Amino acid sequence: MNGLLGYCRQGFEPELAAELGERAAAAGIAGYPRASRDDGYVLFVTGDEADARALDRALPFRDLVFARQKLRLLAELRGIDPKDRLTPLLAALPEGLRVGDLWVEHPDSDAGKPLSGLARSFGNALRPALRKAGVLSAREDARLPRLHVCLLAGDHLLLALADPRDSSPWPLGIPRLKLLPDAPSRSALKLEEAFLALLGPEERERQLKPGMTAADLGAAPGGWTWVLTRHHLRVTSVDNGPLRQHVLDTGLVEHLRADGFHWKPAQPLDWMVCDMVEQPSRVAARMAQWFAEGWCRQAVFNLKLPMKKRWQETRLCLDLFAAQAGKPLTIRARQLYHDREEITVLAMPAG
Ligand SMILES: C[S@@+](CC[C@H](N)C(=O)[O-])C[C@H]1O[C@@H](n2cnc3c(N)ncnc32)[C@H](O)[C@@H]1O
């Protein structure tokens, strides 16, 4: 079987299927999505391997919104004998394949999670067998593709390849972040993940520097503000609700009780972040105004998704934002692991 395999948040398979379908059509590559509600993954099946490779190139992982991981599918194995999964797996690998790493995974779904123990033990058996067969390098090698085995059931699995430079660096596409005891809210993890997932290491170093200035719109109880202060940014936090005292005690934060849709900074800021719960098109329009007016250089904001037509709304809001921002921006949007019915958008000057 040829095509792409994408992992997603359980329940968001229709959104990922719609996104892959639209992006494949735009790239002129024929195929169809295969998705079932609550599976936690979507296949996009193409005619042949050349089409799958072309689609893989046309859809960089960084540009996908609803995919936690993007892989190129090699094979689907059904009805395998639980007493010997190795033999059919090795037989299904393309001749001459060399990989630099192996990840045995399962979808992040109700049906997939109970397979984590099997994934671990099967990985332990498979690794030496792949080395012996000359498929897996002796040491991890990020210049070679990474082999993914995605267990769907004890007798059913998908084989796929990742380009380590064009995929999530985390197993299952899930960053393991710990909520520190002094984080004011779980939301703090969203901004932390956004900086990790949407900026590269060099961008993070260059663009999040001590002494930079930021606004946090919809800041209470202060999770995002707290993340910004941990990067030693000076933050104006706008919310009618209270901020946790220890966040104010950092000495880096000014709390303004104001409407985040009307407040604007006196001076241009390095960053604006926004977690206000509002209609996504209203948020997108206000965010665009910040860029059009030059009030911030870069931003991270959340767009709450509606109940229906979530992919269409996502595309409309991102298009509206890009059109109204009035300048060339690099825009990256993702439904992060810590996001629920929402997506997170990063915008910064293009180039
Ligand atoms: C999801 S919470 C933000 C959580 C915060 N990011 C954190 O990490 O702790 C949304 C916040 O937006 C605020 N909010 C909603 N509409 C607003 C508006 N028009 N102006 C200012 N704040 C607003 C609410 O008061 C609420 O505190």
The ligand as an SDF file (V2000), in Angstrom:
LIG
                    3D

 27 29  0  0  0  0  0  0  0  0999 V2000
   -8.3380   30.0130   28.6220 C   0  0  0  0  0  0  0  0  0  0  0  0
   -8.2200   31.3750   29.6960 S   0  0  0  0  0  0  0  0  0  0  0  0
   -6.5410   31.8280   29.5550 C   0  0  0  0  0  0  0  0  0  0  0  0
   -5.6230   30.9510   30.2980 C   0  0  0  0  0  0  0  0  0  0  0  0
   -4.2070   31.4890   30.3100 C   0  0  0  0  0  0  0  0  0  0  0  0
   -3.6140   31.4770   28.9660 N   0  0  0  0  0  0  0  0  0  0  0  0
   -3.3030   30.6880   31.2100 C   0  0  0  0  0  0  0  0  0  0  0  0
   -2.3620   30.0710   30.7150 O   0  0  0  0  0  0  0  0  0  0  0  0
   -3.5060   30.6840   32.4340 O   0  0  0  0  0  0  0  0  0  0  0  0
   -9.0400   32.6350   28.8180 C   0  0  0  0  0  0  0  0  0  0  0  0
   -8.9810   33.9800   29.4770 C   0  0  0  0  0  0  0  0  0  0  0  0
   -9.3880   34.9580   28.5280 O   0  0  0  0  0  0  0  0  0  0  0  0
   -9.9990   35.9970   29.2140 C   0  0  0  0  0  0  0  0  0  0  0  0
  -10.7660   36.8060   28.2650 N   0  0  0  0  0  0  0  0  0  0  0  0
  -11.8110   36.4270   27.4850 C   0  0  0  0  0  0  0  0  0  0  0  0
  -12.2200   37.4780   26.7390 N   0  0  0  0  0  0  0  0  0  0  0  0
  -11.4040   38.5050   27.0510 C   0  0  0  0  0  0  0  0  0  0  0  0
  -11.3230   39.8470   26.6180 C   0  0  0  0  0  0  0  0  0  0  0  0
  -12.1630   40.3340   25.7240 N   0  0  0  0  0  0  0  0  0  0  0  0
  -10.3570   40.6280   27.1450 N   0  0  0  0  0  0  0  0  0  0  0  0
   -9.4920   40.1470   28.0710 C   0  0  0  0  0  0  0  0  0  0  0  0
   -9.5300   38.8820   28.5070 N   0  0  0  0  0  0  0  0  0  0  0  0
  -10.4880   38.0880   28.0100 C   0  0  0  0  0  0  0  0  0  0  0  0
  -10.8260   35.3200   30.2810 C   0  0  0  0  0  0  0  0  0  0  0  0
  -11.0360   36.2070   31.3630 O   0  0  0  0  0  0  0  0  0  0  0  0
   -9.9200   34.1440   30.6710 C   0  0  0  0  0  0  0  0  0  0  0  0
   -9.1600   34.4630   31.8120 O   0  0  0  0  0  0  0  0  0  0  0  0
  1  2  1  0
  2  3  1  0
  2 10  1  0
  3  4  1  0
  4  5  1  0
  5  6  1  0
  5  7  1  0
  7  8  2  0
  7  9  1  0
 10 11  1  0
 11 12  1  0
 11 26  1  0
 12 13  1  0
 13 14  1  0
 13 24  1  0
 14 15  1  0
 14 23  1  0
 15 16  2  0
 16 17  1  0
 17 18  1  0
 17 23  2  0
 18 19  1  0
 18 20  2  0
 20 21  1  0
 21 22  2  0
 22 23  1  0
 24 25  1  0
 24 26  1  0
 26 27  1  0
M  CHG  2   2   1   9  -1
M  END
$$$$
